[in-house]
Amino acid sequence: MAARVFISCGQATQCERRVAEQLRTWFEGQGFEPYLAVYVQTIADLNAGIVAALKSCDYYLFVNFKREKVLRGCESIYRGSLYSHQELAIAYSLGYDHMLVLNQQGVHDEGVQKFIVSNTPRFTAGDEVLHRVQEAVAAARWSPQYSRQLALGTLRWADPVLFGDHSGSRLVRVLHGNIHNNRNDRAAYGLIARLAAIRDAETDAPVEHSDRTVLKATGFQGFQHTTWPNTHCAFDLLAQSVENPDELYLNSSLDVPREPVIFNPGTYLLDYEFVAQDFPVLRRTLRLQHTGAPELDAPSVVERSPENESSPE
């Protein structure tokens, strides 16, 4: 998943729209996933679009174009874009660690913007913006691999263990998956995981299974974690029977006798969801080559389309 950049940029004139499109195209070419804010008219649209995107983006870029001259007391000043300032205030409240602020020459510092330190030189005309942004992004070392949200890290099969729960005991090898909380200002409270769906990788046909309950938190007698800022935790994503390696189980909260979710070797797509309070839902698909061998390779992560990557809580 590429790092998402929220581009808050005025689009009131043809020049501003051209600059916004240049920024979007350049970020895409650098491997980022840009979100170009479009002005909305209602609170419902604001919540569904702008606020949702701000919650799920990783970087924030503020381009403050000069607007009309207004009178403040005895002083005439040029104000900035009202919409962009609103987005900046929301971004600041969401605790962004990486923000770039570009102001046009002559625009008055006001609102949240005047309290944010910016070392980026002011621009005089729209054709300077892209170059200024390119220099600022390089200096700030923005990376397409960065995420400020939940992220799936290392996948590993553990050594065989005797696992027991209400359904009995079985000797299994467990697939552990690390979930990283990349925020430095917020813990991920109530972090849970589930296997939402299984599909045949060749046909994309669903593989029926009855267990979509939450998965066991690795190393704990429970099914959720509190993951502190800049730390990670692990979940039991899958369990392979040692006695019958064809059978794959879930260590989950399902309160019925345990049955395999996969009975036969094959290539499968496993759709997982990870949810924590005040974080976008993290969705990841793993491609598993199930050979029936006693020691399987760790699955690989399948790239998903952006609209299916995550959704705000």
NUKOL-591547 format. One line per 3 residues: number of its first residue (from 1); their letters; for each residue x, y, z of N, C-alpha, C. Coordinates in Angstrom, 3 decimals. Example, Ala and Ser with C-alpha at 12.3 -4.5 7.8 and 13.67 -1.06 7.14 Angstrom:
2
1 = as = 13.190:-5.690:7.800:12.300:-4.500:7.800:13.200:-3.300:7.800  12.850:-2.250:7.080:13.670:-1.060:7.140:12.900:0.030:7.870;
END
This chain:
313
1 = maa = 0.835:-1.192:0.000:0.000:0.000:0.000:0.871:1.244:0.000  0.708:2.122:-0.991:1.496:3.339:-1.089:1.019:4.357:-0.070  1.946:5.192:0.387:1.590:6.270:1.306:0.632:7.232:0.613;
4 = rvf = -0.375:7.682:1.367:-1.389:8.567:0.817:-1.077:10.015:1.171  -1.175:10.887:0.185:-0.900:12.308:0.370:-2.197:13.082:0.156  -2.617:13.819:1.185:-3.786:14.697:1.064:-3.302:16.038:0.530;
7 = isc = -3.768:16.413:-0.662:-3.364:17.674:-1.289:-4.473:18.685:-1.077  -4.222:19.643:-0.197:-5.177:20.719:0.059:-4.718:21.934:-0.733  -5.361:22.152:-1.868:-4.872:23.145:-2.822:-6.060:23.871:-3.443;
10 = gqa = -5.978:25.195:-3.464:-7.047:25.965:-4.071:-7.292:25.586:-5.519  -8.560:25.634:-5.933:-8.925:25.285:-7.305:-9.958:26.270:-7.838  -9.798:27.534:-7.443:-10.768:28.547:-7.819:-10.543:29.095:-9.219;
13 = tqc = -9.317:28.950:-9.733:-8.999:29.480:-11.067:-8.396:28.378:-11.922  -8.293:28.664:-13.220:-7.696:27.689:-14.130:-6.251:27.426:-13.749  -5.528:28.452:-13.332:-4.131:28.284:-12.904:-4.052:27.370:-11.687;
16 = err = -4.899:27.582:-10.715:-4.870:26.764:-9.502:-5.231:25.326:-9.806  -6.197:25.119:-10.677:-6.571:23.750:-11.050:-5.431:23.065:-11.783  -4.694:23.813:-12.619:-3.545:23.244:-13.315:-2.459:22.840:-12.316;
19 = vae = -2.217:23.686:-11.321:-1.223:23.374:-10.285:-1.643:22.133:-9.511  -2.911:22.061:-9.133:-3.406:20.898:-8.386:-3.207:19.615:-9.173  -3.481:19.659:-10.470:-3.320:18.468:-11.304:-1.845:18.120:-11.472;
22 = qlr = -0.978:19.123:-11.578:0.463:18.856:-11.648:0.948:18.140:-10.384  0.475:18.578:-9.239:0.871:17.961:-7.975:0.375:16.529:-7.902  -0.881:16.320:-8.286:-1.436:14.963:-8.254:-0.640:14.029:-9.161;
25 = twf = -0.351:14.477:-10.361:0.374:13.646:-11.320:1.788:13.349:-10.830  2.457:14.361:-10.271:3.831:14.151:-9.808:3.873:13.161:-8.649  2.978:13.297:-7.674:2.976:12.366:-6.541:2.700:10.938:-7.013;
28 = egq = 1.791:10.781:-7.957:1.535:9.445:-8.509:2.796:8.878:-9.141  3.520:9.694:-9.884:4.732:9.247:-10.541:5.841:8.872:-9.569  5.787:9.421:-8.348:6.780:9.101:-7.324:6.382:7.892:-6.487;
31 = gfe = 5.241:7.278:-6.791:4.819:6.080:-6.075:3.880:6.335:-4.922  3.448:7.594:-4.729:2.477:7.911:-3.697:1.060:7.732:-4.235  0.102:7.752:-3.314:-1.308:7.744:-3.702:-1.910:9.091:-3.290;
34 = pyl = -2.037:10.039:-4.221:-2.530:11.367:-3.854:-4.049:11.415:-3.751  -4.527:12.214:-2.811:-5.948:12.534:-2.713:-6.076:14.032:-2.912  -6.715:14.428:-3.990:-6.878:15.843:-4.301:-8.231:16.297:-3.780;
37 = avy = -8.225:17.162:-2.784:-9.459:17.589:-2.146:-10.319:18.385:-3.121  -11.605:18.076:-3.144:-12.577:18.802:-3.953:-13.544:19.492:-2.995  -13.807:20.742:-3.230:-14.644:21.499:-2.308:-16.066:20.958:-2.301;
40 = vqt = -16.653:20.907:-1.106:-17.999:20.377:-0.944:-18.868:21.432:-0.286  -20.172:21.216:-0.335:-21.106:22.246:0.106:-21.887:21.869:1.358  -21.914:20.610:1.747:-22.732:20.192:2.882:-21.887:19.479:3.925;
43 = iad = -22.412:19.443:5.152:-21.739:18.735:6.239:-21.648:17.248:5.925  -22.692:16.684:5.320:-22.673:15.255:4.974:-21.551:14.946:4.001  -21.390:15.804:2.977:-20.311:15.603:2.010:-18.954:15.775:2.667;
46 = lna = -18.862:16.731:3.586:-17.601:16.961:4.294:-17.207:15.724:5.083  -18.153:15.161:5.820:-17.854:13.977:6.636:-17.531:12.773:5.769  -18.277:12.582:4.688:-18.100:11.392:3.853:-16.844:11.465:3.006;
49 = giv = -16.438:12.675:2.618:-15.307:12.804:1.716:-14.062:13.327:2.369  -14.061:14.611:2.709:-12.854:15.283:3.174:-12.358:14.701:4.492  -13.232:14.631:5.496:-12.811:14.139:6.808:-12.371:12.686:6.723;
52 = aal = -13.103:11.870:5.975:-12.731:10.461:5.827:-11.362:10.327:5.180  -11.083:11.145:4.155:-9.781:11.082:3.489:-8.669:11.551:4.420  -8.924:12.605:5.185:-7.919:13.092:6.120:-7.580:12.044:7.171;
55 = ksc = -8.552:11.276:7.591:-8.298:10.230:8.587:-7.424:9.116:8.027  -7.535:8.867:6.736:-6.846:7.711:6.171:-5.548:8.060:5.448  -5.249:9.358:5.262:-4.013:9.740:4.580:-2.827:9.746:5.543;
58 = dyy = -1.625:9.726:4.957:-0.391:9.645:5.733:0.386:10.960:5.751  0.321:11.717:4.672:0.998:13.010:4.561:-0.031:14.080:4.210  0.295:15.332:4.582:-0.622:16.439:4.301:0.152:17.593:3.660;
61 = lfv = -0.335:18.060:2.517:0.262:19.179:1.792:-0.752:20.314:1.717  -0.347:21.509:2.184:-1.204:22.691:2.214:-0.621:23.746:1.277  -1.354:24.076:0.236:-0.944:25.120:-0.701:-1.932:26.268:-0.559;
64 = nfk = -1.453:27.390:-0.043:-2.309:28.504:0.341:-2.223:29.617:-0.700  -3.168:29.619:-1.659:-3.204:30.656:-2.687:-3.814:31.948:-2.140  -3.376:33.047:-2.698:-3.861:34.361:-2.276:-5.262:34.598:-2.821;
67 = rek = -6.136:35.071:-1.946:-7.494:35.402:-2.339:-7.667:36.935:-2.358  -8.885:37.416:-2.186:-9.154:38.835:-2.317:-8.592:39.642:-1.139  -8.477:40.924:-1.357:-8.006:41.837:-0.316:-9.166:42.144:0.631;
70 = vlr = -8.884:42.093:1.931:-9.895:42.394:2.941:-9.311:43.397:3.928  -10.203:44.071:4.646:-9.791:45.077:5.613:-9.838:44.488:7.009  -8.694:44.478:7.699:-8.592:44.031:9.081:-8.183:45.225:9.935;
73 = gce = -9.142:45.829:10.624:-8.854:47.043:11.356:-8.507:48.155:10.376  -7.312:48.713:10.526:-6.865:49.764:9.612:-5.948:49.218:8.522  -5.807:47.892:8.476:-4.841:47.275:7.562:-5.556:46.498:6.464;
76 = siy = -5.102:46.648:5.243:-5.599:45.852:4.119:-4.684:44.646:3.931  -5.275:43.453:3.884:-4.498:42.223:3.741:-5.147:41.330:2.698  -4.374:40.341:2.231:-4.921:39.303:1.358:-5.138:38.048:2.204;
79 = rgs = -6.342:37.539:2.190:-6.618:36.299:2.909:-6.268:35.094:2.046  -6.162:33.945:2.695:-5.931:32.705:1.968:-7.230:31.984:1.672  -7.109:30.770:1.162:-8.279:29.975:0.807:-9.005:29.501:2.060;
82 = lys = -10.275:29.825:2.183:-11.073:29.429:3.345:-11.167:27.913:3.447  -11.450:27.245:2.329:-11.598:25.792:2.344:-10.299:25.104:2.754  -9.195:25.572:2.205:-7.910:24.950:2.543:-7.583:25.138:4.018;
85 = hqe = -7.909:26.304:4.570:-7.675:26.544:5.998:-8.525:25.618:6.856  -9.741:25.343:6.430:-10.597:24.407:7.164:-9.977:23.010:7.169  -9.474:22.595:6.015:-8.834:21.277:5.934:-7.579:21.219:6.782;
88 = lai = -6.807:22.320:6.792:-5.602:22.370:7.608:-5.938:22.227:9.090  -6.996:22.875:9.546:-7.388:22.780:10.948:-7.781:21.349:11.314  -8.494:20.671:10.411:-8.883:19.278:10.670:-7.650:18.391:10.701;
91 = ays = -6.732:18.601:9.737:-5.506:17.799:9.686:-4.692:17.988:10.963  -4.587:19.218:11.431:-3.822:19.487:12.654:-4.452:18.762:13.841  -5.783:18.760:13.917:-6.469:18.089:15.030:-6.297:16.577:14.975;
94 = lgy = -6.015:16.040:13.788:-5.844:14.598:13.630:-4.412:14.144:13.915  -3.547:15.075:14.290:-2.212:14.707:14.744:-1.248:14.285:13.658  -1.307:14.924:12.494:-0.349:14.597:11.431:1.078:14.905:11.877;
97 = dhm = 1.983:13.958:11.640:3.395:14.154:11.949:4.138:14.818:10.793  3.638:14.651:9.575:4.341:15.124:8.383:3.413:16.021:7.581  3.651:17.341:7.668:2.857:18.326:6.957:3.801:19.299:6.252;
100 = lvl = 3.448:19.675:5.042:4.173:20.723:4.320:3.213:21.886:4.048  3.664:23.090:4.351:2.840:24.291:4.204:3.519:25.237:3.226  2.819:25.566:2.134:3.327:26.518:1.142:2.353:27.685:1.048;
103 = nqq = 2.866:28.896:1.202:2.045:30.101:1.132:2.463:30.966:-0.045  1.483:31.572:-0.674:1.789:32.520:-1.740:2.268:33.837:-1.127  3.173:34.510:-1.830:3.702:35.784:-1.363:2.554:36.779:-1.183;
106 = gvh = 2.499:37.416:-0.006:1.493:38.439:0.249:0.290:37.964:1.013  0.064:36.635:1.105:-1.094:36.131:1.835:-0.846:36.286:3.330  -1.885:36.668:4.054:-1.766:36.940:5.486:-1.763:35.629:6.272;
109 = deg = -0.860:35.534:7.253:-0.836:34.361:8.136:-1.973:34.475:9.141  -2.827:33.451:9.182:-3.953:33.484:10.100:-4.416:32.071:10.407  -5.295:31.969:11.412:-5.824:30.674:11.811:-4.736:29.745:12.313;
112 = vqk = -4.934:28.444:12.120:-3.960:27.439:12.540:-2.641:27.629:11.804  -2.724:28.086:10.561:-1.529:28.173:9.712:-0.439:29.060:10.302  -0.823:30.126:11.002:0.205:31.051:11.504:0.987:30.457:12.680;
115 = fiv = 0.501:29.346:13.246:1.214:28.700:14.352:2.069:27.521:13.883  2.024:27.205:12.579:2.790:26.087:12.034:4.059:26.626:11.388  5.196:26.173:11.865:6.471:26.623:11.322:6.677:26.026:9.931;
118 = snt = 6.999:26.860:8.976:7.256:26.403:7.607:8.555:27.010:7.114  9.480:26.160:6.685:10.752:26.617:6.126:10.723:26.676:4.607  9.556:26.372:4.022:9.434:26.389:2.567:9.246:27.821:2.085;
121 = prf = 10.064:28.291:1.164:9.933:29.673:0.675:8.565:29.912:0.044  8.062:31.121:0.223:6.785:31.489:-0.400:6.933:31.560:-1.918  5.849:31.287:-2.615:5.869:31.356:-4.073:5.118:32.605:-4.520;
124 = tag = 5.505:33.119:-5.672:4.845:34.312:-6.207:3.812:33.960:-7.273  4.058:32.876:-8.011:3.149:32.487:-9.098:2.960:30.974:-9.088  1.873:30.534:-9.718:1.523:29.124:-9.695:2.553:28.210:-10.312;
127 = dev = 3.300:28.705:-11.322:4.271:27.835:-11.983:5.483:27.532:-11.107  5.569:28.133:-9.918:6.656:27.837:-8.988:6.309:26.719:-8.009  5.014:26.409:-7.885:4.557:25.528:-6.804:5.137:24.134:-6.912;
130 = lhr = 5.063:23.514:-8.082:5.516:22.134:-8.218:6.981:21.994:-7.819  7.828:22.908:-8.280:9.251:22.828:-7.944:9.460:22.993:-6.445  8.734:23.903:-5.815:8.856:24.104:-4.380:8.426:22.842:-3.623;
133 = vqe = 7.356:22.223:-4.063:6.886:20.993:-3.423:7.906:19.878:-3.604  8.451:19.727:-4.798:9.458:18.691:-5.040:10.652:18.858:-4.108  11.122:20.089:-3.950:12.249:20.349:-3.055:11.881:20.052:-1.602;
136 = ava = 10.683:20.454:-1.197:10.254:20.254:0.192:10.059:18.784:0.509  9.483:18.024:-0.417:9.277:16.588:-0.205:10.622:15.876:-0.071  11.584:16.241:-0.919:12.911:15.627:-0.844:13.591:15.977:0.481;
139 = aar = 13.491:17.245:0.901:14.135:17.663:2.147:13.507:16.988:3.359  12.186:16.769:3.302:11.482:16.131:4.419:11.565:14.609:4.365  12.117:14.074:3.280:12.293:12.633:3.112:10.972:11.864:3.187;
142 = wsp = 9.967:12.383:2.495:8.715:11.647:2.404:8.949:10.367:1.607  8.321:9.288:2.046:8.522:7.983:1.413:7.186:7.340:1.065  7.076:6.745:-0.139:5.842:6.034:-0.493:5.562:4.835:0.404;
145 = qys = 6.565:4.360:1.152:6.391:3.186:2.015:5.889:3.553:3.414  5.798:4.853:3.720:5.419:5.266:5.071:3.907:5.134:5.290  3.515:4.834:6.532:2.101:4.847:6.901:1.969:5.328:8.334;
148 = rql = 0.977:6.161:8.589:0.693:6.596:9.953:-0.494:5.818:10.529  -0.946:4.812:9.819:-2.098:4.037:10.245:-1.641:2.652:10.714  -2.590:1.739:10.860:-2.245:0.355:11.123:-1.613:-0.244:9.869;
151 = alg = -0.625:-1.100:10.068:0.053:-1.715:8.926:0.388:-3.165:9.261  0.239:-4.027:8.264:0.590:-5.435:8.421:2.076:-5.597:8.152  2.776:-6.190:9.113:4.212:-6.390:8.977:4.573:-7.840:8.735;
154 = tlr = 5.484:-8.352:9.544:6.053:-9.682:9.343:5.011:-10.784:9.485  5.072:-11.755:8.567:4.275:-12.988:8.635:5.234:-14.150:8.851  4.940:-15.023:9.805:5.875:-16.110:10.105:5.118:-17.305:10.689;
157 = wad = 5.530:-18.493:10.273:5.026:-19.724:10.871:5.869:-20.054:12.106  5.220:-20.297:13.232:5.926:-20.623:14.467:6.160:-22.133:14.556  7.011:-22.536:15.486:7.239:-23.962:15.735:5.963:-24.598:16.286;
160 = pvl = 5.793:-25.911:16.111:4.588:-26.590:16.598:4.371:-26.390:18.093  3.089:-26.168:18.453:2.700:-26.023:19.858:1.409:-26.808:20.076  1.173:-27.197:21.317:-0.089:-27.827:21.687:-1.058:-26.724:22.065;
163 = fgd = -2.018:-26.460:21.204:-2.981:-25.383:21.437:-4.278:-25.968:21.959  -4.791:-25.395:23.029:-6.039:-25.874:23.594:-7.021:-24.755:23.858  -8.289:-25.035:23.645:-9.364:-24.104:24.001:-10.597:-24.922:24.357;
166 = hsg = -11.775:-24.295:24.346:-12.998:-24.995:24.742:-13.308:-26.203:23.851  -12.752:-26.209:22.635:-13.056:-27.292:21.697:-12.084:-28.460:21.803  -11.068:-28.346:22.666:-10.109:-29.428:22.825:-8.692:-28.971:22.521;
169 = srl = -7.772:-29.933:22.404:-6.363:-29.635:22.156:-5.931:-30.234:20.832  -4.998:-29.565:20.169:-4.457:-30.074:18.915:-3.052:-29.512:18.732  -2.204:-30.306:18.095:-0.832:-29.885:17.821:-0.820:-29.137:16.490;
172 = vrv = -0.422:-27.867:16.520:-0.522:-27.026:15.327:0.726:-26.160:15.161  0.944:-25.731:13.939:1.879:-24.653:13.632:1.035:-23.419:13.324  1.346:-22.306:13.988:0.514:-21.102:13.896:1.197:-20.046:13.037;
175 = lhg = 0.406:-19.437:12.147:0.875:-18.308:11.356:0.617:-17.030:12.146  1.683:-16.367:12.561:1.566:-15.109:13.291:1.736:-13.940:12.329  0.949:-12.894:12.545:1.072:-11.679:11.744:1.199:-10.460:12.636;
178 = nih = 2.228:-9.655:12.415:2.439:-8.446:13.206:1.608:-7.289:12.655  0.941:-6.559:13.555:0.219:-5.349:13.190:0.889:-4.174:13.885  1.332:-3.204:13.082:2.070:-2.056:13.601:1.143:-0.849:13.749;
181 = nnr = 1.250:-0.166:14.871:0.608:1.124:15.068:1.663:2.192:14.815  1.585:2.864:13.673:2.613:3.818:13.282:2.353:5.238:13.756  1.289:5.450:14.530:1.054:6.767:15.098:1.973:6.981:16.291;
184 = ndr = 2.406:8.216:16.493:3.213:8.495:17.677:2.428:9.251:18.746  1.127:9.480:18.480:0.322:10.246:19.422:-0.912:9.506:19.908  -1.134:8.268:19.452:-2.389:7.595:19.785:-2.188:6.092:19.852;
187 = aay = -2.699:5.485:20.929:-2.703:4.029:21.041:-3.861:3.462:20.223  -3.689:2.251:19.739:-4.759:1.539:19.027:-5.494:0.688:20.050  -6.594:1.234:20.586:-7.361:0.531:21.610:-8.311:-0.476:20.971;
190 = gli = -8.447:-1.627:21.632:-9.399:-2.631:21.169:-9.086:-3.185:19.805  -7.812:-3.352:19.482:-7.415:-3.867:18.168:-7.805:-5.335:18.044  -8.609:-5.646:17.051:-9.076:-7.015:16.813:-8.843:-7.381:15.349;
193 = arl = -8.924:-8.684:15.074:-8.682:-9.184:13.714:-9.681:-10.285:13.397  -9.999:-10.443:12.121:-10.833:-11.561:11.688:-10.471:-11.945:10.263  -10.767:-13.194:9.930:-10.666:-13.662:8.550:-12.047:-13.480:7.926;
196 = aai = -12.185:-12.468:7.070:-13.496:-12.117:6.530:-13.947:-13.060:5.425  -12.994:-13.585:4.635:-13.381:-14.431:3.503:-12.189:-15.250:3.037  -12.500:-16.384:2.417:-11.509:-17.234:1.763:-11.960:-17.416:0.320;
199 = rda = -11.022:-17.288:-0.632:-11.355:-17.457:-2.034:-10.343:-18.358:-2.714  -10.812:-19.057:-3.729:-9.913:-19.828:-4.574:-9.134:-18.861:-5.453  -7.808:-18.931:-5.403:-6.985:-17.965:-6.123:-7.102:-18.109:-7.638;
202 = etd = -7.441:-19.279:-8.113:-7.517:-19.497:-9.555:-8.834:-19.003:-10.134  -9.931:-19.193:-9.405:-11.260:-18.867:-9.918:-11.900:-17.673:-9.224  -11.335:-17.251:-8.105:-11.889:-16.195:-7.248:-13.223:-16.603:-6.625;
205 = apv = -13.557:-17.895:-6.716:-14.802:-18.384:-6.109:-14.658:-18.435:-4.595  -15.700:-18.069:-3.849:-15.614:-18.115:-2.388:-15.506:-19.548:-1.880  -14.741:-19.718:-0.819:-14.641:-20.995:-0.127:-15.450:-20.859:1.152;
208 = ehs = -16.497:-21.639:1.264:-17.398:-21.491:2.404:-16.707:-21.868:3.703  -16.879:-20.997:4.696:-16.433:-21.325:6.042:-17.300:-20.533:7.022  -17.533:-21.091:8.194:-18.525:-20.546:9.114:-17.922:-19.709:10.226;
211 = drt = -16.606:-19.496:10.214:-15.959:-18.814:11.331:-15.434:-17.446:10.900  -16.200:-16.413:11.201:-15.761:-15.042:10.954:-15.655:-14.262:12.255  -15.450:-14.987:13.344:-15.287:-14.353:14.646:-13.858:-13.843:14.810;
214 = vlk = -13.614:-13.125:15.907:-12.302:-12.498:16.086:-11.238:-13.554:16.390  -10.015:-13.266:15.959:-8.898:-14.194:16.081:-8.131:-13.955:17.377  -7.423:-14.997:17.798:-6.696:-14.928:19.066:-5.540:-13.934:18.990;
217 = atg = -5.396:-13.137:20.049:-4.249:-12.259:20.198:-3.056:-13.088:20.638  -2.004:-13.085:19.858:-0.828:-13.917:20.139:-0.223:-13.566:21.493  -0.008:-14.590:22.294:0.641:-14.398:23.592:-0.276:-13.948:24.704;
220 = fqg = -1.577:-13.844:24.447:-2.539:-13.406:25.452:-3.712:-14.365:25.493  -4.371:-14.437:26.649:-5.596:-15.215:26.766:-6.774:-14.315:26.416  -6.842:-13.955:25.189:-7.899:-13.055:24.750:-7.823:-12.829:23.264;
223 = fqh = -8.645:-11.875:22.783:-8.819:-11.691:21.342:-8.640:-10.234:20.909  -8.018:-9.425:21.753:-7.747:-8.056:21.353:-6.489:-7.539:22.037  -5.920:-6.504:21.422:-4.719:-5.856:21.942:-4.994:-4.376:22.174;
226 = ttw = -4.252:-3.770:23.070:-4.022:-2.328:23.081:-2.591:-2.139:22.599  -2.449:-1.509:21.446:-1.129:-1.360:20.838:-0.688:0.087:20.987  0.379:0.298:21.755:0.841:1.637:22.074:1.474:2.288:20.852;
229 = pnt = 1.598:3.622:20.872:2.186:4.317:19.715:3.562:3.767:19.341  3.768:3.634:18.041:5.046:3.180:17.482:5.466:1.813:18.008  4.495:0.934:18.243:4.787:-0.445:18.636:3.965:-1.387:17.757;
232 = hca = 4.119:-2.683:17.979:3.334:-3.648:17.223:2.898:-4.794:18.125  1.921:-5.534:17.642:1.421:-6.728:18.326:1.242:-7.814:17.268  0.779:-8.984:17.690:0.613:-10.092:16.735:-0.708:-10.803:16.974;
235 = fdl = -1.235:-11.394:15.904:-2.435:-12.220:15.959:-2.139:-13.591:15.358  -2.879:-14.600:15.835:-2.845:-15.927:15.217:-3.736:-15.883:13.981  -3.140:-15.802:12.812:-3.915:-15.659:11.580:-4.415:-16.993:11.038;
238 = laq = -3.679:-18.066:11.301:-4.034:-19.375:10.758:-3.268:-20.422:11.539  -3.803:-21.652:11.563:-3.122:-22.743:12.259:-3.187:-23.997:11.396  -2.039:-24.659:11.206:-1.961:-25.877:10.404:-1.815:-27.077:11.333;
241 = sve = -2.644:-28.065:11.123:-2.562:-29.285:11.914:-1.251:-30.016:11.635  -0.547:-30.419:12.697:0.678:-31.203:12.534:0.341:-32.633:12.172  -0.718:-33.173:12.745:-1.113:-34.558:12.477:-1.667:-34.731:11.074;
244 = npd = -2.414:-33.726:10.592:-2.956:-33.780:9.233:-2.686:-32.425:8.571  -1.536:-32.258:7.908:-1.133:-30.956:7.368:-2.079:-30.381:6.316  -3.003:-31.196:5.762:-3.970:-30.659:4.811:-4.961:-29.720:5.484;
247 = ely = -5.151:-29.851:6.797:-6.201:-29.129:7.515:-5.658:-27.837:8.128  -6.334:-26.729:7.805:-5.979:-25.421:8.340:-7.126:-24.897:9.204  -6.803:-24.422:10.395:-7.788:-23.994:11.384:-7.640:-22.505:11.687;
250 = lns = -8.594:-21.992:12.453:-8.496:-20.672:13.058:-8.506:-20.820:14.572  -7.617:-20.076:15.234:-7.690:-19.938:16.688:-8.547:-18.707:16.953  -9.836:-18.926:17.162:-10.796:-17.824:17.196:-11.710:-17.942:18.411;
253 = sld = -12.649:-16.998:18.507:-13.591:-16.970:19.626:-14.862:-17.756:19.352  -14.936:-18.461:18.225:-16.142:-19.227:17.887:-16.429:-20.273:18.957  -17.631:-20.236:19.506:-17.976:-21.093:20.651:-18.707:-22.357:20.204;
256 = vpr = -18.111:-23.078:19.277:-18.637:-24.366:18.821:-17.442:-25.274:18.586  -17.658:-26.577:18.447:-16.514:-27.468:18.151:-15.717:-26.975:16.945  -14.404:-27.019:17.070:-13.509:-26.472:16.057:-13.445:-27.387:14.835;
259 = epv = -13.591:-26.790:13.635:-13.453:-27.520:12.382:-12.500:-26.764:11.464  -11.835:-27.460:10.543:-10.936:-26.763:9.617:-11.697:-25.771:8.736  -11.044:-24.672:8.389:-11.624:-23.742:7.415:-11.140:-24.075:6.006;
262 = ifn = -10.023:-24.800:5.908:-9.512:-25.306:4.631:-9.150:-26.771:4.828  -9.636:-27.639:3.924:-9.435:-29.073:4.058:-8.409:-29.630:3.084  -8.205:-28.921:1.968:-7.412:-29.494:0.877:-6.327:-28.522:0.408;
265 = pgt = -5.206:-29.071:-0.083:-4.176:-28.213:-0.680:-4.724:-27.414:-1.862  -4.085:-26.310:-2.123:-4.489:-25.431:-3.215:-3.904:-24.054:-2.987  -4.265:-23.121:-3.871:-3.833:-21.736:-3.726:-5.046:-20.904:-3.327;
268 = yll = -4.920:-20.211:-2.198:-6.068:-19.516:-1.617:-5.747:-18.046:-1.386  -6.779:-17.212:-1.475:-6.719:-15.812:-1.096:-7.480:-15.639:0.212  -6.799:-15.131:1.220:-7.377:-14.971:2.547:-7.557:-13.482:2.823;
271 = dye = -8.802:-13.043:2.995:-9.109:-11.631:3.217:-9.242:-11.354:4.714  -8.292:-10.591:5.264:-8.280:-10.273:6.690:-8.679:-8.812:6.916  -9.284:-8.569:8.080:-9.632:-7.214:8.497:-9.112:-6.966:9.911;
274 = fva = -8.548:-5.774:10.136:-8.016:-5.389:11.438:-8.664:-4.060:11.825  -9.254:-4.025:13.018:-10.048:-2.880:13.444:-9.574:-2.418:14.810  -9.406:-1.099:14.975:-9.093:-0.504:16.271:-9.844:0.812:16.389;
277 = qdf = -10.084:1.222:17.622:-10.824:2.459:17.878:-10.109:3.660:17.280  -10.871:4.468:16.500:-10.388:5.717:15.900:-9.315:5.512:14.841  -9.218:4.305:14.270:-8.312:4.036:13.155:-9.138:3.539:11.963;
280 = pvl = -8.712:3.848:10.728:-9.364:3.228:9.575:-9.202:1.709:9.621  -10.181:1.003:9.101:-10.096:-0.453:9.016:-8.970:-0.829:8.060  -8.088:-1.710:8.522:-7.011:-2.208:7.667:-7.466:-3.518:7.046;
283 = rrt = -7.469:-3.578:5.721:-7.847:-4.792:4.998:-6.641:-5.282:4.211  -6.333:-6.542:4.379:-5.211:-7.132:3.657:-5.600:-8.517:3.148  -5.162:-8.806:1.910:-5.385:-10.119:1.308:-4.051:-10.848:1.222;
286 = lrl = -4.030:-12.081:1.741:-2.834:-12.908:1.705:-3.027:-14.045:0.700  -2.002:-14.293:-0.085:-2.024:-15.396:-1.050:-1.252:-16.560:-0.442  -1.924:-17.660:-0.205:-1.334:-18.830:0.455:-1.208:-19.987:-0.519;
289 = qht = 0.017:-20.469:-0.705:0.261:-21.697:-1.464:0.230:-22.855:-0.478  -0.912:-23.531:-0.419:-1.095:-24.639:0.522:-0.764:-25.945:-0.192  0.428:-26.447:0.066:0.890:-27.666:-0.613:0.568:-28.932:0.163;
292 = gap = 0.168:-28.761:1.411:-0.036:-29.924:2.268:1.244:-30.381:2.944  2.350:-29.698:2.667:3.631:-30.034:3.304:3.582:-29.644:4.781  4.337:-30.331:5.633:4.344:-30.009:7.060:4.845:-28.602:7.363;
295 = eld = 5.663:-28.030:6.470:6.165:-26.681:6.697:5.838:-25.813:5.482  4.806:-24.994:5.613:4.380:-24.132:4.518:5.195:-22.838:4.511  5.317:-22.262:3.320:5.920:-20.936:3.216:4.937:-19.889:3.725;
298 = aps = 5.468:-18.785:4.244:4.607:-17.694:4.679:3.863:-17.124:3.478  2.603:-16.752:3.629:1.856:-16.179:2.507:2.432:-14.831:2.080  2.066:-14.406:0.893:2.458:-13.091:0.398:1.252:-12.169:0.430;
301 = vve = 1.521:-10.873:0.523:0.450:-9.879:0.553:0.084:-9.507:-0.876  -1.206:-9.515:-1.172:-1.706:-9.184:-2.501:-2.090:-7.715:-2.513  -1.619:-6.978:-3.528:-1.987:-5.573:-3.661:-3.466:-5.477:-3.994;
304 = rsp = -4.129:-4.529:-3.327:-5.548:-4.306:-3.557:-5.750:-2.930:-4.168  -6.918:-2.742:-4.787:-7.231:-1.427:-5.338:-7.446:-0.445:-4.198  -7.149:0.853:-4.401:-7.201:1.832:-3.316:-8.532:1.880:-2.600;
307 = ene = -9.673:1.751:-3.318:-10.956:1.860:-2.666:-11.242:0.713:-1.719  -10.488:-0.387:-1.865:-10.678:-1.533:-0.982:-9.630:-1.649:0.095  -8.700:-0.703:0.129:-7.614:-0.803:1.100:-8.096:-0.604:2.527;
310 = ssp = -8.826:0.464:2.746:-9.255:0.776:4.099:-10.469:1.673:4.031  -11.201:1.709:5.130:-12.341:2.613:5.233:-12.381:3.172:6.630  -12.789:4.446:6.787:-12.760:5.054:8.098:-13.795:4.444:9.024;
313 = e = -13.470:4.449:10.314:-14.441:4.023:11.308:-15.558:5.032:11.428;
END
